[in-house]
Amino acid sequence: MSSDFSLLNTALIWAYTVLLWCIPLFAILGVAQVAVAIGYWRSEKRTRRLKRGGIFLLIAALIPLAQLGLWRGVIRPSLGRELMAKSGLAQEEQFSKTSNRRAGDKSEDFEKLFGETESPHGPIKIVVVNFFATWCGPCLAELPHLQRLADKYADRNDVLFVVVGRDETRETLDAFVADNGFQMLFVPDPDRTIYSEFANEIIPRTYLIDRDRTIRFEIIGFDEEMLKELDARLQSLTSM
């Protein structure tokens, strides 16, 4: 048990188990006291035994309430937090195996992969790269959020949003952009040449690449909270 949960949660589970065993113990003690009291003729001893029996039976009746409070108020929330944390770590570890480049890695061959990436105002220094596919539901749900973020930085000459269509051709991307009205730069990647440099599976995924072509942030999947974090990190980079 201790190998699966933290020391605190293990102790809480043991406390819950001990309380469980105390129910029949106090019930037996209470019944025994009442039974013994019946054998006494003297009212004083009988009253004392009956009181003890009543106390034991009352404790046995109250223990389930204590267990319920312990479970709902302490154990279940604590276990839930721990299991969620472990699940998140397991998911992060699983996702990390799908990445060929992670935060902190260099992307010095950026221009080679993406070609000339310049805005109308001059050379680009900070790039947000998103990988998607036109058939991918989470990708399609994420793109409007990315477009709003791109609109926020549209007046800057040092930020570019690049959306890479994994397995998509120029024709399919042009039709997709025309139908949806996106203003970001869409780049086709029909044979996964660009995608394979960053990952081997899972879309959508997004990378924030700084002026030195270092990956500063990575998002795997569609997560609105992570997009807010992307915005915060982008603000930090553009203020430097």
Secondary structure, DSSP 8 states (H G I E B T S, - for coil): -TTTS-HHHHHHHHHHHHHHHHHHHHHHHHHHHHHHHHT--SHHHHHHHHHHHHHHHHHHHHHHHHHHHHIIIIIHHHHHHHHHHHHHHHHHHHHHTTBSS-TT-B-TTHHHHH---EETTEE--EEEEEEE-TT-HHHHHHHHHHHHHHHHTTT-SSEEEEEEEET--HHHHHHHHHHHT--SEEEEETT-TTHHHHBSS-S-EEEEE-TTSBEEEEEES--HHHHHHHHHHHHHHHT-
